[in-house]
Amino acid sequence: MPDPSQYDTFASAYAEFVETAPYNALYDRPATLELVGDVAGKDVLDAACGSGVYLEELLARGARVAGFDASGGMIEHARARLGEAAQLRVHSMDSPIDWVQNESVDLVLCALAYHYANDRPAFLQEAQRVLRPGGALVISTHHPASDWGRLGGSYFTEEAVTETWSRGWVVTANRCPLTQLTEEFFGAGFLIERLVEPLPVEAMASSHPEAYEKLSTQPNFILFRLVKR
């Protein structure tokens, strides 16, 4: 099972990497922020906020923000970035978000971290609890077809997979089919307002042409905007 604090082993290196890494800056981030939409004057909770890149952007767009991450190292970087502008704490998605009141948040964001949750239904129930009526949960995560193509076996396999990334970082994440994800959303009281299989932004064509070609022909991440049913 994924260790919630696994990013502690390379937090500083990852905080620097994520600023400009093509899969983050030129692929996931633009698509996720488009799904987030207008947040001016709204209360936003960033679940697994990492080094605070999204929180900084949401603040610039006029949101009131709070965030948490299981990695103390990542929260240190988020605090260095945001100062007192955001409420931050070390906390795992696998535990109740018990400091957030019922129906007190307009948007919950979980960007490229949902695949690390060991109890996804419990996290969804907590998101459902803290969201106001009409609130939304925006998730970006591994595309099940991408996991299947890379890892092989049955597409319907549900398991934790440990991989070593190109920089030597060892990371464990969960894989499951799309039908499992969507059934969990429905079971927690969410409806899918939008489902997005993003394309890379054009800037990647010149800065990272091989990644651009790959991401233009096959999915790597999948995004959801979920609303309370």
C-alpha positions in Angstrom: 0.0 0.0 0.0 1.2 3.5 -0.7 3.0 5.1 2.3 1.2 8.5 2.7 4.5 10.2 3.6 6.6 8.6 0.8 7.4 12.0 -0.8 9.4 12.9 2.3 12.4 11.0 0.9 12.7 13.4 -2.1 10.6 16.4 -1.1 13.0 19.1 -1.9 14.0 17.7 -5.3 10.4 17.1 -6.2 9.3 20.6 -5.2 11.9 22.0 -7.6 11.1 19.5 -10.3 7.3 20.0 -10.3 7.6 23.7 -11.2 8.5 23.1 -14.8 8.2 19.3 -15.4 6.3 18.9 -18.7 3.7 16.4 -17.4 2.9 18.8 -14.6 3.3 22.3 -15.9 2.3 21.7 -19.5 -0.2 18.9 -19.2 -1.9 18.3 -15.9 -1.9 21.8 -14.4 -3.5 23.8 -17.3 -6.3 21.2 -17.7 -6.9 20.9 -13.9 -7.1 24.7 -13.5 -9.5 24.9 -16.4 -11.8 22.4 -14.6 -11.5 24.4 -11.3 -12.8 27.5 -13.1 -13.6 30.7 -11.3 -12.7 30.6 -7.6 -12.8 34.3 -6.7 -14.3 34.7 -3.3 -14.6 30.9 -2.8 -13.2 28.6 -0.1 -10.9 25.9 -1.6 -9.3 22.9 0.1 -6.4 21.4 -1.6 -6.1 17.7 -0.6 -2.4 16.5 -1.0 -1.3 20.0 -1.8 2.4 19.2 -2.2 4.6 22.2 -2.4 1.7 24.6 -2.9 1.9 25.3 -6.6 -1.9 25.0 -7.0 -2.6 26.9 -3.8 -0.5 29.8 -5.1 -2.4 30.0 -8.3 -5.8 29.7 -6.5 -4.8 32.6 -4.2 -3.9 34.7 -7.2 -7.4 34.0 -8.6 -9.0 35.3 -5.5 -9.8 32.2 -3.5 -9.5 31.6 0.3 -7.3 28.5 0.5 -6.3 25.7 2.9 -4.3 22.6 2.2 -2.9 19.5 3.6 -0.3 16.9 2.6 0.9 13.7 4.3 4.5 14.7 3.6 5.9 17.1 6.2 8.7 17.9 3.7 6.2 19.0 1.1 4.3 21.1 3.6 7.5 22.9 4.6 7.9 24.0 1.0 4.3 25.0 0.8 4.7 27.2 3.9 7.8 28.7 2.4 5.9 29.6 -0.7 2.7 30.8 0.8 3.6 32.1 4.3 0.4 33.0 6.3 -1.8 33.2 3.2 -2.9 29.6 3.4 -3.9 27.3 6.3 -1.6 24.3 6.0 -1.1 21.1 7.9 0.5 17.7 7.7 -2.4 15.2 7.2 -3.1 12.1 5.2 -6.0 11.7 2.7 -6.6 8.3 4.5 -7.7 10.1 7.7 -10.8 12.2 8.4 -10.5 15.9 7.6 -11.9 16.5 11.1 -10.8 20.1 11.4 -12.9 21.2 8.5 -16.6 21.9 9.3 -19.5 20.4 7.4 -20.5 22.2 4.3 -17.9 24.9 4.7 -15.9 24.5 1.4 -16.9 25.4 -2.2 -14.3 23.3 -3.9 -12.0 20.4 -3.0 -9.0 19.9 -5.3 -7.0 16.6 -5.4 -4.4 17.0 -8.2 -2.2 13.9 -9.1 -2.6 12.4 -5.6 -5.9 10.4 -5.7 -4.0 7.2 -6.8 -2.1 7.4 -3.5 -5.2 7.2 -1.3 -5.6 3.8 0.3 -9.3 4.3 1.2 -10.7 6.3 -1.7 -14.4 5.9 -0.6 -13.6 7.3 2.8 -11.8 10.3 1.3 -14.8 10.9 -1.1 -17.2 10.8 1.9 -15.1 13.4 3.7 -15.1 15.6 0.5 -18.8 15.2 0.3 -19.2 16.2 4.0 -17.1 19.4 3.8 -18.6 20.6 0.5 -21.4 23.1 0.4 -24.5 22.4 -1.7 -23.5 22.9 -5.3 -19.8 22.4 -4.4 -17.4 20.5 -6.6 -14.5 18.0 -6.2 -11.9 18.2 -8.9 -9.6 15.2 -9.3 -6.7 14.5 -11.6 -5.2 11.0 -11.5 -3.5 8.3 -13.5 -5.5 7.2 -16.5 -6.4 3.5 -16.0 -5.6 2.8 -19.7 -2.1 4.3 -19.2 -1.5 2.1 -16.2 -2.7 -0.9 -18.1 -0.5 -0.2 -21.1 2.6 0.4 -18.9 2.1 -2.3 -16.4 0.3 -5.0 -18.4 -1.8 -7.8 -17.0 -5.6 -7.5 -16.8 -7.0 -4.0 -17.3 -9.4 -4.8 -14.4 -6.6 -5.5 -11.9 -6.8 -3.6 -8.6 -3.4 -3.4 -6.9 -0.7 -1.3 -5.5 2.3 -0.9 -7.8 5.8 0.2 -6.8 7.9 1.8 -9.5 11.2 3.7 -9.7 10.9 7.0 -11.6 13.6 8.2 -13.9 15.2 10.3 -11.2 15.5 7.2 -8.9 12.5 8.1 -6.8 10.6 5.0 -5.6 6.9 5.6 -5.5 3.9 3.3 -4.8 0.5 4.0 -6.3 -2.8 2.2 -6.7 -4.2 1.1 -10.0 -7.8 0.2 -10.8 -10.2 0.3 -13.8 -12.3 3.3 -14.8 -15.5 1.5 -13.8 -14.2 1.2 -10.2 -13.4 4.9 -10.0 -16.8 5.9 -11.3 -18.7 3.5 -9.1 -16.9 4.9 -6.0 -17.8 8.4 -7.1 -21.5 7.5 -7.4 -21.4 5.6 -4.1 -20.2 8.6 -2.3 -22.9 10.8 -3.6 -21.2 12.5 -6.6 -22.2 12.9 -10.2 -19.6 13.4 -12.9 -20.1 16.9 -14.3 -17.1 16.7 -16.6 -14.6 14.0 -17.5 -11.4 15.2 -19.3 -8.6 13.3 -21.1 -6.2 16.3 -21.5 -3.9 17.1 -24.3 -0.6 18.8 -23.8 -0.3 22.5 -24.4 1.3 23.7 -27.6 4.4 25.0 -25.7 5.4 21.4 -25.1 5.9 20.8 -28.8 9.1 22.9 -28.8 10.3 22.4 -25.2 9.7 18.6 -25.0 8.8 17.2 -28.4 9.0 13.5 -27.5 6.6 14.0 -24.6 4.3 16.1 -26.7 4.1 13.5 -29.4 3.3 10.8 -26.9 0.7 12.7 -25.0 -0.9 13.9 -28.2 -1.7 10.3 -29.2 -2.3 8.4 -25.9 -3.7 9.4 -22.5 -1.7 9.5 -19.4 -3.9 11.3 -16.9 -7.7 11.6 -16.5 -9.6 14.4 -14.8 -13.0 14.6 -13.2 -15.2 17.5 -12.0 -17.6 15.9 -9.5 -20.7 17.6 -8.0 -22.8 16.6 -5.0 -25.8 14.5 -6.1 
